[in-house]
């Protein structure tokens, strides 16, 4: 039995048919039945999650076993020797320049002029697992993921800017569904999710350019509330010690802090650095304290 996932119109065997991709591979409709034609296309029996036809008439299949193409005569199963790994491919789309964009379990692969280019979290993606892809009318790439949605502003095959949408940024769902982003007749972005169909409304997408105001709310010695008057000449207006004097073994501090952001408080993330010791910023995400030996 073939469970329908994706379809495309094809001209094979001198007739025009619709190819259907599903859990058992590729099929066609014959009368009232669906017929599996994996053997006829020299296709391995593997789930086919999406089908795309390029400008040269070659069919491309996103499958559980990787990327596969069929040119009407022969089938190619792509692997590392071609520049792309044999991993789960979930979606394929074609851009205005006839380049193919393939969403996978390890990011996005772009096929252009016989070569593959790879985009991943290292290049700015919020998540390497890609469920859906769609270009809007401004040539921005929308990327459906298991934890939200990315909007990519691109410079050819490079990511210039990423805008990530999750629950704290107006995305009213947990995850995007497979192959479930498209444009309606007016060019609006429609996203299929676990919570139903969402529509992107540009009017409510306001970028917050103001950095959150971060303040230290408490300083502890050995993780305990501390009366700093016992260790300093005086305290400043916030209660922090001035000219502190401690023994050599009094060397474990906890700094509590909080960032103030009224527009989107759940999106505040933290990082800290001890100058002279740390070479890079240490991310704490939503944790609001740092322990410093």
Order of alpha helices (4+ residues) and beta strands (2+ residues): beta-beta-beta-beta-beta-beta-beta-beta-beta-beta-beta-beta-beta-beta-beta-beta-beta-beta-beta-beta-beta-beta-beta-beta-beta-beta
